[in-house]
Amino acid sequence: MTEETPGFDKKPDVPSGAAPEDAAESAESSEKEGPAAPAGDAAKIAGLTAQLDQVRTALNERTADLQRLQAEYQNYRRRVERDRVTVKEIATATLLTELLPVLDDIGRAREHGELVGGFKSVAESLETAAAKMGLQQFGKEGEPFDPTVHEALMHSYAPDVTETTCVAVLQPGYRIGERTIRPARVAVAEPQPGAAPTAAKEEKPADEESGGPDEG
């Protein structure tokens, strides 16, 4: 009777119907599939990052479009408001320009003392309404001549002026704000040619007036 050495006669457990070579290949494939999972996660992260970049780019583009539209709208509002004010000023100036001859007649009637009774009341109401619409009268005697607001209809020389001066207002000028709708029509006088300015004249010394000091 022979003794059996424990462990030497046992064979590795092999699934029924599977060859030893198949078991080895199964173990190798298990080792190869191990690190495949982390690589898949990295690919997913890369894809999500690319999508996030695309969303950020689209958001920046939409934000820029919105800012551009807002700026265009603000410019449009300012332009409409400016045009509205300009149209109003033009319409007011056109209306008041048509009334200037009537205001001239009222001024002449006042100078001749004919502005009395009901006509005076109507005339004053018209002048008040024109003033509320922004009409301003300008042009006074004695003020320096300014070709931008004055229109010279008469010209003369005077010894008592030091610069071109309005000596008479033939028709007053009118403006609305900074817009001149009619210049003041005036008569102007210039200094006499060859005349020395009044400020340049000096009194002679007392010695010269008396012929100098007496000789002893």
GIHU-V22605 format. One record per backbone hydrogen bond with DSSP energy under -0.5 kcal/mol. NH is the residue of the N-H (numbers start at 0). CO is the residue of the C=O. Records with the same first field share a line. If there is no record, write none. Layout:
NH = CO ; CO
This chain:
4 = 2
7 = 4
8 = 4
17 = 14
22 = 18
23 = 19
24 = 20
25 = 21
26 = 22
27 = 23
28 = 24
29 = 25
30 = 26
31 = 27
32 = 28
33 = 29
35 = 32
36 = 33
38 = 34
39 = 35
40 = 36
41 = 37
42 = 38
43 = 39
44 = 40
45 = 41
46 = 42
47 = 43
48 = 44
49 = 45
50 = 46
51 = 47
52 = 48
53 = 49
54 = 50
55 = 51
56 = 52
57 = 53
58 = 54
59 = 55
60 = 56
61 = 57
62 = 58
63 = 59
64 = 60
65 = 61
66 = 62
67 = 63
68 = 64
69 = 65
70 = 66
71 = 67
72 = 68
73 = 69
74 = 70
75 = 71
76 = 72
77 = 73
78 = 74
79 = 75
80 = 76
81 = 77
82 = 78
83 = 79
84 = 80
85 = 81
86 = 82
87 = 83
88 = 84
89 = 85
90 = 86
91 = 87
92 = 88
93 = 89
94 = 90
95 = 91
96 = 92
97 = 93
98 = 94
99 = 95 ; 96
102 = 98
103 = 99
104 = 100
105 = 101
106 = 102
107 = 103
108 = 104
109 = 105
110 = 106
111 = 107
112 = 109
113 = 108
114 = 108
115 = 113
118 = 115
119 = 115
120 = 116
121 = 117
122 = 118
123 = 119
124 = 120
125 = 121
126 = 122
127 = 123
128 = 124
129 = 125
130 = 126
131 = 127
132 = 128
133 = 130
134 = 129
135 = 174
137 = 172
141 = 165
142 = 139
144 = 163
148 = 145
149 = 145
150 = 183
152 = 150 ; 185
153 = 185
155 = 187
157 = 189
160 = 157
164 = 188
165 = 142
166 = 164 ; 186
167 = 186
169 = 167 ; 184
170 = 184
172 = 137
173 = 181
174 = 135
175 = 178
176 = 133
178 = 175
179 = 177
180 = 173 ; 178
181 = 173
183 = 148
184 = 170
185 = 150 ; 183
186 = 167
187 = 153
188 = 164
189 = 155
191 = 157
194 = 191
199 = 196
200 = 196 ; 197
208 = 204
209 = 205
210 = 207
211 = 206
